Amino acid sequence: MSSLIKLKGITWDHSRGYTPLVAAAQRFCEQETNVSITWDKRTLQQFADYPIHELVKEYDLLIIDHPWVGYAAAGNCVLPLDKCLSPKFLQDQADNSVGNSHLSYHYGGHQWALAIDAATPVASYRKDLLTQYGLAVPMDWDELLTMARAGKVAAPAIPIDLLMNFYTFCIAVGKEPFSDADEVIDIETGVEVLDTMRSLWSLIDNRFFSYNPIQVAEIMSSSDDYWYCPFAYGYSNYSRRGYAEHLLDYTDVIQFGAYKDRLRTTLGGTGLAVSAYCTHTNEALQFVQWVASPFIQSSLYVDNGGQPGHRTAWEDAGVNSYTRQYFSRTLPSLDRAYTRPRYKGYLTFQDNAGIPLHNYLQKGGDPRLVIEHMNTIYRKK
């Protein structure tokens, strides 16, 4: 009798990040009876911050954020999947990517993870409350500000989320961030972005400066205090019967500017990688490929609270029927989402650049100094 092969995975602590992987591992191991897979979880902040070079020594399977791939490529701490999986399989992943989700894990000529989860900031709202008061979902910036003045708008405003929105508004006013080697954004554009952002966040309850997207979804789905969120990383869980007291509906983000273009929000989601230290790579790769397959992504994975990275699930009528059309209604946001930089030192910038932005939007100050501070952090890369 062969000995049991044990694999360990690390993911993040939310029903979207943990439950589908546990369910997938359970079923996989029922089929591959010589394999055992267990999953540990960490907080959303730890997911963003904890060094991958430490995790790969303890875990075989890792859920990662795509900005980590520059570090992974430099250190070769996870396996290059293009050398391990068939070209046909990887081509299917690329052809059926949700936005740039698959490509976001390709860096330095290699594929470092598979996009098993896709997300970007999208709009959410309490349909029951808007209907009750005869109101429509805001369509543009002016309508958003009108609802914010009424005190009914919620939006995450911790540093990392404000930074992701900063990228969005840089693009909205006409310049993509990180286009210059010496500055994230020029002072003139940056000041315009800060003025735009402050016109909204000055109207929003101060409590949200300590709220992440999950906390915003929780308060919107558990109380009647807030009716609309203009942009927060989407969680289809809150649109599923039985998950929350009051379900949320999700949709595309608002139009902005003279041309009434929809905002381009900043791509999130997660990828599944295999540690270079894994001693059972055949079994780990078999599981990775199985979880990322269109069949599992559009059935077992999404059925257990997952938010798949394979387009098949997003376009599936059955999946949309039990998520209040979450996937079909937000897919346009994903398809145009902005992909963050992935160079090795980017995460140092991401960890620090949101702090002066957070301070300014909460307390005010000189916007030029904020942009100069962010550019100084960037030049230290």
N, C-alpha and C positions, 0 to 999 in steps of 0.2 A: 504493500500500500504506500503510495507516494505521500510525502509530508505536505502539510498545508502551506501554501504560499500566502504570506501576509503582506498586504499593501496598506499604507496609511496616506490619507489625504487631508489637506487643510483648506478650508473655505471660509466664508464670512457668515456672521451671525444674523441671518434673517431667513424667513421662510422661503424667499426667492433663491437664496444662495445655498441653503443647507438641505432642506427637505427633499428637493428633486434628486440631489446627489446621493442621499441616503437611500431613497427608493430605487434609484438606478443601481446602486451597489448591491442592494438586497436581491434584486432580480438577476443581475449579472452573476452573482455568486450561487444562485439557485441553479443556474445553467452551467456554470464552471465550478463544480463542487470542490475542486482542489484549491480554490482561491478565496481568500477572505479580505474584504476591503472595509476599513473603518474611516470615518471622517471626524476630524476635530474642527472647531470653528473659532473665529476671532472677531472682535468688534469691527464695525465699518471703518473706524479710524485706524485700527491696527492693520486692517486690510490695505489701506492706502499707504501706511508709513513703515511697517516692519520690514527690515531688509530681507530680500529674497535669498541672499547668500547664506543666511542663517537657517531659513526654512528648508532649503533643499537638502541639508544634512540630516534632517529629522523626518521629512516627508517624501514619499514617492510621487504623489500626485498633488499638484498645486493649482489653485485658482488664483490667477493674477490679473492685474490691471494692465492695459496695453502700454502705458508709459514705462513699465518695467523692462520691456524687451531690449532697449538699448543697453541696459545694465547686464541683462542675461546674455546678450550677444558678446559683450566685452569679456565676461567672465566664464562663458560656456558652462553655466551652472544648470541649465536645463537642456534637454535634447533638441537638436534641430529636427523637427518632425518631417521636413522634406526629405531627409535621409532615411526615414524610418517607415513612412507610410507611402502608399502607392500614388503615383501621379494622377490616376483616375479619381481616386477618393479626394485628393486635395483640389482637383479641378472642380469637382462637384461642390465642395465647400466654398470655393471662390465664386462659382457661378450662382450660388444660392445664398450669398452673404446678405445680411441686413445692413444696408449702407456699406461703410468701410470696415465693418466689424472684423471680417476675416483678414483683410489687408493690414489692419492695425497691428496684428501680431507678426507681420512679416517685416524683418529689419536686417540689414547687412547681408542680404541675399538668402536668408533662411526664414523658415516658418517656426516660430518658437512656442506657439500655443494654438489651440483651436478655439474659435469663438463659440462657446456653448451658451452664451448669455448676451443679449443685446439691449442697450438702453441709451437714452439721451434725455435731456430735459424736455418735457412735454407739458401741456396744460391739463389740469384736472378740475372737476367742479362737482358740486352737489346738485344734480339735476332736479331732485325733489324740491329743494329750496328755491332755486331759480324759477321753477314752474309755479310754486306757491305764490311768489311775489311778482309774477308776470315779467320776469327779466330774461334777457338773452345772454348767452355766453359772449364775453367781450371779443370783438373781432380785430380791434386795432389799439394802438397806444393810448389814444384819447379815451376810448371806452374803458380801458384797463384803469387809467388814472381816476376816472369817475367812480368806478366801483371801489377803488382803494380809498378814496376820500370818504366813502360811506363806511369804512372800517371792515369790509367783508373780504378782503384779499389777504391770503397767506402766501409766504414765499420763504424758502430756506435762505439763511443769511449768515451761516458760519463762513470762515475765511475761504475754505476750499470751494464752496458752492458759489460764492461771490466771484471768485477768480474765474470759474467756468463761465459765468454770465458776462464777466468782463470781456472774455474772448468773443462771445456772441455779439456784444454791442460794438466791439472794434470792427467786426465784419459788417455789422449793420450800418455803421456810419461811413464805411467805404475803404477800410484797410485791414487786411488780415494780420493778426499778431505774429510776431517772430519772423517777419519778412526781412528784417535787417539783422545783420550779425552783431550789432552793438546795442540794440534796443528792442524791447518787446514791442513798443509802439512809440511813435513820435509824440512829443509833448502836446502839440495842438490837438491831435486826434484823441489822445488819452484824456485830456481835459474835457473834451466834448462828451466822451464816453462816461466819465465820472459825473458830469452834470446831468446826463440822461438818467443814469442809474439812481442818482440821489433824488431825482424828481419822483421816483417810485418808492424807494426804500424809506424816504422821509415820511411817507404816508402809512407805512406798515407798522404794526405793533412791535415795540422794541423787543418783545420776547423772542422774535424770530431770529435775532442775531445770535441765538444759541441753539437754533433748531436746524437739524439736517433734513433731507427729503423724507426720510422715514417718519420722523417726528411730526412733520407737516401733514403727511398722509394720515397719521394716527389721530391728530387733533381734528382734522377735517371730517374724518369718518366716525368720530366718537362724540362730537358735539355739533351744535348748529351755529357756532360763532363765526365760521368762515365758509364762504360759498365758492371761492374760486382761487386757484393757484395758477399763475401765468407760466411758470417754468420751474419744474423740479424733476429730477431723474424719476422716470415712471416706474411704478410697481403695479403690475397687473393683478397682484393679490388683492388689492383693495377694490377691485371691480368684480370679485368673485363671491357668489352667494356663500354665506356662512363665515367669511373671513373677518368682517367688520360689522358693527351695528348699522352703519349707514354706508352704503356702497358709493364709490366714486365713479364718475364717468371721465374718460380721458379723450383728448382730441389734440389736433395740431396746435402749434403756438400761434400767437397773434401776428398780424401784418404790421409792418413798421416802415416809416419813412414815406417820402413823396411817391415812390413807385409802388407802395403797398405790397412789398415783398414779405414773405414769411421769414421770420428770424431763423438763422442757422444756429442751432444749439450745439453744445460740445459733447461729442461721443463719449459714452461710458461703456458699460457692459463688462464682462469678464471672459477670460480665456482659460483653458485647461492645459497645463503643461506637465511634463514628466521630468523629474529630477535626474540630473546627470549622475547622481550617486545611487540611483535605484539599482538594486541587484536582481530584480525580476522584470526587466524591461519588456520582454515579450508579452507578459500578462498585463502590464501597465498600459502598453500601447494598444493592446486588444480592447481594454476597457475604454480608453480615450476615443478610439475610433467608433466603438459601439455607441457611446453616449452622444457623440456628435453626429451620428447618422440621421438622415431625414426621418426615418421611421420612429426612432426613439425620441428625437427632438419634438416631433409633432404628436406624440402619444404619451408614453410614460413620463417623460421629463416635464412637459408642460402640464400634464394632468396632476402632477404633484407640486404645483406651485412655481415651476420654473418659468423663465422668460427667455425662450430659446434664441440661439444665434443663427439657426437655419431658417431660411425664408419660407420653406414649406409650411412650417407651423404658423407663421404670421399671416399667411394667406388661406389657411384652413378654415372653412366655414364652421365646422363643428367647434373648433377652438374658440373662434370669435363669438359663437353663440352663447358660451358660458362665461365670457369675460366682458360682456356688454360692449363687444366690438373693439376692445382695447387695441388689439394688434392691427387691425385694418385701419383704424382711425389715426393711429400714431405712426404708422409706417412711413408716411411722407417725411416726417421729422427725422426719422432715422436715416432715410436715404440721402438727405442733404446735410447731415451733421458734420461738423468740423472735427477733424482728427488732431489731437494734441501732439506736440513734439515728443520724440521718443529717444533722443540722444541721451547718453549715459548720465549726464549731470542734470537733466531736466527736473527730476523729482526734488532736488534740493530747491530749485526755484519754486516749484509747486507748493512745497511745504512752507515756504516763507513769504511768498509774494502776496498772498491773500490777506496777510495781517495788516499792512498799512491800508489796504483797500477796505477792510472791515472797520478799522478805526475811523477812516474818513467818512464812510457812509453812516456810521452810527453817531459820530461826534462832530463831524465837520472838519474844517482846516483848509490848507492851501492845496488845491488839486495838483498844481504843478509839482509840489514837493512829493506828493504821493507817486506820481509817474516817475519822477527822478529816482525815488527810492526803489521802485520796482525794477527800473532799468539797471540800477546799481547791482541789485541782487542777480539779475540776468547776466551781467558782465562777469560775474564771479564763477561762471560755469566752467 
